[in-house]
Amino acid sequence: MVKKGVRFRTATPSNTLLWDITLDTGPDGSAGVICQRKSSMNVKRLNKLQAVLQVDFEVEDVSSQSEIQVIKWELTLPDEVKMMGASEGTMRIYTTQRDFVGLAPLVMDTELLNTAVLTGKRVTVGVRTIAVEQDGSVTDVSEFADCSSTDEDVLKVSDRCDFVYVNGKKTQGRLRMLVNFTYSYLSTQLEMKVWFPRLPLDIEVSDTELSQIKSWRIPILSTKSKPGWSSEEERKGRGCMLQFQHALVRVLTHFVAEQSDPREPQAFFLGSDWQVDVTRLVRYFLKVEDTNIARLQAGRVLSGQDVGTTSVKVLSPLSDSILAEKTVRVVDDRVTITELGLQLVSGLTLNLQLSTGSNRVISATATTQEVLSNPKQKAMLSSWLQFSDGSLTPLDIYDPTHYRLAVTSLDEGVISVQDSSMTVVAEGEGQGTLVRAEMTICEVCQKSKRKSTLAVGTGSLTVKFQTNSKRPENSSINNNDTGNSTGLFAGVTGEK
């Protein structure tokens, strides 16, 4: 029986000397074929399969796209003959006006990093399916292709076959992951590499023991004031407490994939010496267990609040599991500021080179410039704090309302200072120690009219103008956060 679109034409015996055929067609499109061996022929019985007849069909209308026509058949044998196989079934006929010889799924990237487990957001790679003809021309058959993943625990494919994806609900990676694509009588496989973040993640804290900083008083943020305190007394410092040290927090991980042979060790993305900085990806899931002891600011700065022990955790966005944990202590010990470091940066140079450890890694090295070569050229002030316990942190990770940094020029004929943006401007040629910075506590915590100085630092710079040269268009440095890259690997770090 044939369906609409295909018409039965005729049936002929494969060997007219051996077989007789009788045809019987019905009005519903069905056709009966009675096949009988000729009794006059004396032929030895063969043990192998024989072709008995050929059935011809005609396609009524051939579309430009490949179509599948289904023919249903049923076989009836004489009672004395034993049925060895199926007595009925279906047969598919593929029809098309084009001579397709191959199928190719196209993707922008054959590697996928499963960050969905870190963010809860699906990661996708778009796919277009192309059919190739005998003459080399191609046709987009994406809307008509069928597809399936060989392992949906590693990589899934959309119902429309237009993208592959991971949703973070599975925790596997695969070095060789296959997705099947079929169109008409053509079939092919897309090979992908799926990398998965190795758990638990690695939380890196620049200082896991935070102490009080001697003489550095900051306002108490609590709304619970002690009885008898007036606003005047609070202004004089009685509503203040010692500042606790701050630390920088980063979250790193290796991305790994299982080999085709389960006996082989895991493969590492970029190599085992490299980790990916995923701090920004997990920023909203990075939490402190006890915020009365320590707090996270902007997802990357850990500040002590009160004496005790707590932990920093990365929570899963998809479940109740913990992806990483790091213990930190806030202690009652006091440290002093031993140095206020200053550096004047007039520009940056970037050097790119292929890493010796992996031919897939490009190492970027940024070098600061400390020379002003044009009149009115600007340099930005970078500062950091060194403590008596040996720790070192950038000054800008502390709340700017908790201190005052006064910067002055030691030679105004060479440079001037713009307090609003913490930059210096070239006025004339010169070199040496040209800048002085004094750090004091905030005014609300001053106990007397005499300023409480926390640290003093100096910075060196060279101002040497170029002769007969134009000022570069981008000669100044703006005090903006230019490090916010949208690429995942802006924070790739090498463990060396």
C-alpha positions in Angstrom: 0.0 0.0 0.0 1.4 3.4 -0.9 0.5 6.8 0.5 -0.4 10.0 -1.4 2.5 11.3 -3.5 3.7 7.9 -4.7 1.9 5.8 -7.4 2.4 2.1 -8.1 3.5 1.5 -11.7 4.3 -2.1 -12.3 6.0 -5.3 -11.0 8.2 -7.5 -13.1 9.9 -10.8 -12.3 13.6 -10.8 -11.9 13.8 -13.9 -14.0 11.0 -14.5 -16.4 12.1 -18.1 -16.9 11.5 -18.9 -13.3 8.6 -16.8 -12.1 5.1 -15.9 -13.1 3.5 -12.7 -11.8 -0.1 -11.6 -11.5 -1.0 -8.0 -10.6 -4.1 -6.8 -8.8 -4.5 -3.1 -8.1 -7.1 -1.5 -5.9 -8.8 1.9 -6.0 -7.2 2.9 -2.7 -3.7 2.8 -4.1 -3.0 -0.7 -2.9 -1.4 -3.3 -5.2 -1.3 -7.0 -4.9 1.4 -9.1 -6.5 1.0 -12.9 -6.8 4.3 -14.5 -7.6 4.6 -18.2 -8.5 7.4 -20.5 -9.6 6.9 -22.0 -13.1 6.1 -25.7 -12.7 7.7 -26.6 -16.0 11.2 -25.5 -14.8 13.3 -28.1 -12.9 15.5 -26.0 -10.8 17.6 -27.1 -7.8 16.7 -25.5 -4.5 19.2 -22.8 -3.6 20.2 -22.1 0.0 21.0 -18.4 -0.6 18.5 -15.6 -1.0 17.1 -14.9 -4.5 15.7 -11.8 -6.1 12.2 -12.7 -7.1 10.6 -9.5 -8.5 11.1 -5.8 -9.0 8.4 -3.3 -8.1 8.4 0.2 -9.7 6.9 3.3 -8.2 6.4 6.8 -9.6 6.6 10.0 -7.5 3.8 12.3 -8.5 5.5 15.6 -7.4 9.2 16.0 -6.5 9.9 18.9 -4.1 13.1 20.9 -4.0 13.6 19.7 -0.5 14.2 16.0 0.2 11.0 14.2 1.2 10.4 10.7 2.6 7.7 8.5 1.0 6.5 5.5 3.0 5.4 2.3 1.4 3.7 -0.4 3.5 4.1 -4.0 2.5 2.7 -7.4 3.6 3.9 -10.8 2.6 1.7 -13.9 2.5 3.2 -17.4 1.9 1.5 -20.8 1.2 0.5 -22.7 4.3 3.2 -25.3 3.8 6.0 -22.7 3.7 7.4 -21.6 7.0 7.8 -17.8 7.5 11.4 -17.1 8.4 11.2 -13.3 8.9 8.7 -10.5 9.3 5.4 -10.8 7.4 4.9 -7.1 7.1 6.7 -3.8 7.3 7.4 -0.4 5.8 9.9 0.8 3.3 11.1 4.4 2.9 11.9 6.1 -0.4 13.8 9.4 -0.4 12.9 11.8 -3.2 14.6 15.1 -4.2 15.4 17.2 -7.2 19.0 17.7 -6.1 21.9 15.3 -6.0 23.1 15.7 -2.5 26.3 13.8 -1.6 27.2 15.0 1.9 26.0 16.7 5.1 27.9 19.2 7.3 26.9 20.8 10.6 28.6 24.2 10.9 29.5 25.8 14.3 31.5 28.9 15.3 33.4 26.9 17.9 33.9 23.2 18.5 34.7 23.7 22.2 32.2 24.6 24.9 33.0 25.6 28.4 30.2 24.5 30.8 29.9 27.6 32.9 26.2 27.0 33.4 27.0 25.1 36.6 28.6 28.3 38.0 26.0 30.8 36.7 22.8 28.9 36.3 22.6 30.2 32.8 22.5 28.0 29.7 25.6 28.0 27.5 24.8 27.5 23.8 26.6 27.1 20.5 24.6 27.7 17.3 24.5 25.1 14.6 23.6 25.4 10.9 23.2 22.2 8.8 24.4 22.3 5.2 23.8 19.8 2.5 26.5 19.5 -0.2 25.7 18.7 -3.9 27.8 16.8 -6.4 28.9 20.0 -8.0 30.1 21.5 -4.7 27.1 23.9 -4.2 25.5 24.0 -0.7 22.0 24.3 0.6 21.0 25.3 4.2 18.7 22.4 5.4 18.8 23.4 9.1 15.0 23.5 9.2 14.6 20.0 7.9 17.4 18.2 9.6 17.0 15.7 12.5 19.5 15.4 15.3 20.3 13.6 18.6 23.0 13.7 21.2 24.9 10.5 21.9 25.0 11.5 25.6 22.6 14.1 26.9 24.3 14.0 30.3 27.3 15.8 28.7 25.7 17.8 25.8 22.2 18.5 24.7 20.8 19.5 21.3 17.7 21.7 20.7 14.5 20.3 19.3 15.0 22.4 16.1 18.6 21.2 15.8 19.8 24.9 15.6 22.0 24.8 18.7 23.8 22.5 21.2 23.8 23.5 24.8 24.5 22.7 28.5 22.3 23.8 31.3 24.5 23.0 34.3 22.3 20.2 35.7 24.9 17.6 34.7 28.4 17.5 35.9 30.4 15.9 33.1 32.8 16.9 30.4 34.0 15.0 27.4 37.0 15.4 25.2 35.2 13.8 22.2 31.4 14.4 22.3 29.3 13.4 19.2 26.0 14.7 18.0 24.2 12.9 15.2 22.6 14.9 12.3 20.4 13.4 9.6 18.7 14.8 6.5 17.0 12.5 4.0 19.4 9.7 3.2 22.4 11.7 4.5 23.9 11.5 8.0 26.9 12.9 9.8 28.3 13.6 13.3 29.3 16.9 14.9 32.3 16.4 17.2 32.6 18.8 20.2 34.8 19.2 23.2 32.9 19.9 26.4 34.9 21.3 29.3 33.6 21.2 32.9 34.9 23.2 35.9 36.6 20.9 38.3 34.9 20.9 41.7 35.4 22.0 44.4 36.5 25.4 43.1 39.6 27.1 44.5 38.9 30.2 46.6 42.0 32.3 46.9 42.1 34.9 49.7 45.1 37.3 49.7 45.1 37.3 53.6 43.1 34.7 55.5 43.8 36.3 58.9 42.5 39.8 59.2 43.8 42.0 62.1 42.8 45.4 63.4 44.9 48.3 62.1 46.4 50.4 64.8 45.3 54.1 65.0 42.9 53.8 62.0 39.5 54.6 63.3 36.3 54.4 61.2 32.7 55.2 62.1 30.6 52.4 63.6 28.0 51.4 61.1 25.7 49.8 63.8 22.5 51.8 64.5 22.7 50.7 68.2 24.5 53.6 69.9 25.6 53.2 73.6 23.4 55.1 76.2 24.7 58.6 76.9 26.5 59.1 73.6 25.6 62.4 72.0 26.2 63.3 68.3 29.0 65.6 69.4 30.8 62.8 71.3 30.4 60.6 68.3 31.8 63.3 66.1 34.9 63.3 68.3 35.5 59.7 67.8 33.6 57.8 70.5 31.3 56.4 67.8 34.3 54.9 66.0 36.2 51.6 66.0 39.5 50.3 64.6 39.5 49.4 61.0 40.1 45.7 60.2 42.3 44.6 57.4 40.8 43.9 54.0 41.7 41.1 51.5 41.2 40.4 47.9 39.1 37.3 46.9 39.4 35.3 43.7 37.8 32.1 42.6 39.8 29.8 40.3 39.3 26.5 38.7 40.6 24.0 36.1 38.3 23.1 33.3 38.6 19.3 32.6 37.2 16.7 30.2 37.0 12.9 30.3 39.0 11.0 27.7 37.3 8.6 25.2 39.1 5.8 27.1 37.9 6.0 30.8 41.2 4.5 31.8 43.0 7.6 30.6 43.5 10.6 33.0 41.4 13.7 32.7 42.4 16.3 30.0 43.0 19.9 31.1 41.8 22.9 29.2 45.0 24.8 28.3 47.0 22.4 30.5 47.3 21.5 34.1 49.4 24.6 34.9 46.6 27.0 34.0 43.5 27.9 36.0 40.6 30.1 34.9 39.6 33.1 37.0 35.8 32.7 37.4 35.3 35.3 40.1 32.9 37.4 38.0 30.9 34.4 37.0 30.2 33.4 40.6 30.1 36.9 42.0 26.4 36.7 43.0 26.8 33.3 44.6 29.9 34.1 46.6 28.8 34.5 50.3 30.2 34.9 53.8 28.7 32.4 56.3 28.6 35.0 59.2 28.4 38.6 58.0 28.9 39.8 61.6 32.5 38.6 61.4 33.4 39.5 57.8 31.7 40.9 54.7 32.2 40.8 51.0 32.2 44.1 49.0 31.6 44.1 45.3 32.1 40.4 45.2 35.8 40.6 45.5 36.9 42.5 48.7 36.7 40.7 52.1 36.6 43.1 55.1 36.8 42.2 58.7 33.9 43.2 61.0 34.4 41.5 64.3 36.6 39.0 66.0 35.8 35.4 65.1 36.1 32.6 62.5 33.9 32.2 59.4 34.1 31.0 55.9 33.7 32.2 52.3 31.5 30.0 50.2 30.5 29.6 46.6 26.9 28.4 46.5 25.4 26.5 43.5 22.9 28.5 41.6 21.0 25.3 40.7 21.0 23.3 43.9 21.8 23.5 47.7 25.3 22.2 47.2 28.5 24.2 48.0 30.9 24.6 45.1 33.8 25.9 47.2 34.6 27.0 50.8 37.5 28.8 52.5 38.0 29.5 56.2 39.0 33.0 57.3 39.8 34.4 60.8 39.3 37.9 62.1 41.6 38.4 65.1 42.0 40.9 67.9 45.7 41.4 67.1 46.8 44.9 65.9 49.0 45.6 63.0 50.6 48.9 61.9 51.0 50.5 58.5 54.7 50.3 57.7 54.6 51.8 54.3 52.4 53.9 52.0 53.6 52.9 48.6 53.1 55.3 45.6 53.6 54.8 41.9 53.0 57.4 39.2 51.8 55.7 36.0 52.0 57.7 32.7 51.1 54.8 30.4 51.1 51.1 29.8 52.8 48.9 27.3 51.4 45.5 26.4 53.6 42.6 25.2 51.9 39.5 23.7 53.8 36.2 23.2 53.0 32.6 22.8 53.3 30.7 26.0 56.1 28.1 26.3 53.9 25.8 28.2 51.0 25.6 25.7 50.7 26.6 22.1 47.1 27.5 22.8 48.0 30.2 25.4 49.0 33.7 24.7 50.7 35.5 27.6 50.0 39.2 28.0 52.5 41.2 30.1 51.6 44.9 31.0 54.5 47.2 31.9 54.0 50.6 33.5 55.6 53.8 32.1 56.8 56.4 34.5 58.0 59.1 32.1 56.0 62.2 31.0 57.2 63.3 27.6 54.7 66.1 26.7 53.5 69.3 28.4 50.3 68.8 30.3 50.5 65.1 30.0 48.9 63.3 32.9 49.9 60.4 35.1 47.7 58.5 37.5 48.6 57.8 41.1 48.6 54.2 42.2 48.9 53.5 46.0 49.1 50.5 48.3 49.6 49.7 52.0 52.2 47.5 53.6 51.5 46.2 57.1 53.7 44.9 59.9 52.5 41.3 59.4 54.0 41.4 55.9 50.7 41.6 54.0 50.3 44.1 51.2 47.0 45.4 49.7 45.9 48.2 47.3 44.6 51.2 49.0 41.6 51.5 46.7 40.0 48.4 48.1 39.2 50.3 51.3 36.2 52.6 51.6 37.4 56.1 50.5 35.2 57.7 53.1 37.2 56.0 55.8 40.4 58.0 55.1 41.7 61.1 53.4 44.7 61.0 51.1 46.3 64.4 50.5 48.7 64.6 47.6 51.1 67.5 47.1 53.7 68.4 44.5 57.3 68.7 45.8 58.2 70.8 42.8 55.3 72.7 41.2 57.5 73.9 38.4 57.7 70.3 37.2 54.3 68.8 38.1 51.0 70.0 39.5 48.4 67.8 41.3 44.7 67.5 40.5 43.2 66.4 43.8 39.8 65.4 42.3 41.1 62.6 40.1 44.4 61.8 41.9 46.4 62.7 38.8 49.5 64.8 38.2 50.1 67.1 35.3 53.5 67.8 33.6 54.4 71.5 33.8 58.2 71.4 33.2 61.1 69.1 32.9 62.6 67.4 36.0 63.0 64.1 37.7 63.2 62.5 41.2 60.9 62.4 44.2 58.2 64.8 43.0 55.1 63.7 44.9 54.2 63.4 48.6 51.0 61.8 49.9 49.7 61.9 53.5 47.1 59.5 54.7 44.9 60.5 57.6 41.8 59.1 59.2 38.3 60.5 58.3 37.3 63.7 59.9 34.4 62.2 61.9 36.8 60.0 63.8 39.4 62.7 64.6 39.7 63.1 68.4 41.2 66.6 68.3 42.0 69.4 65.9 45.3 67.8 65.3 45.1 65.4 62.3 45.8 61.7 63.0 48.3 60.7 60.3 48.3 57.1 59.4 51.1 57.0 56.8 53.2 59.2 54.5 54.6 58.2 51.2 56.5 59.7 48.3 56.6 58.9 44.6 59.2 59.4 41.8 58.7 60.5 38.3 60.7 61.7 35.3 59.4 64.6 33.1 61.4 64.9 29.9 59.8 66.6 26.9 60.3 65.3 23.4 61.6 67.9 20.9 59.5 68.7 17.8 57.0 66.0 18.7 53.2 66.1 18.8 51.3 65.1 21.9 49.8 61.6 21.5 46.0 61.5 21.3 45.8 59.1 24.2 48.6 60.5 26.3 46.5 60.7 29.5 45.3 57.9 31.8 41.8 58.1 33.0 41.0 56.8 36.5 38.5 54.3 35.1 38.1 50.6 35.6 39.4 49.5 32.2 40.0 46.0 33.4 36.4 44.9 33.1 36.7 42.5 30.1 33.6 40.6 28.9 35.7 37.7 27.9 35.8 34.7 30.3 39.6 34.4 30.1 40.5 38.0 31.1 41.5 36.4 34.4 43.4 33.3 33.2 46.4 32.9 35.5 49.3 30.6 35.3 50.4 28.8 38.4 54.2 29.1 38.2 
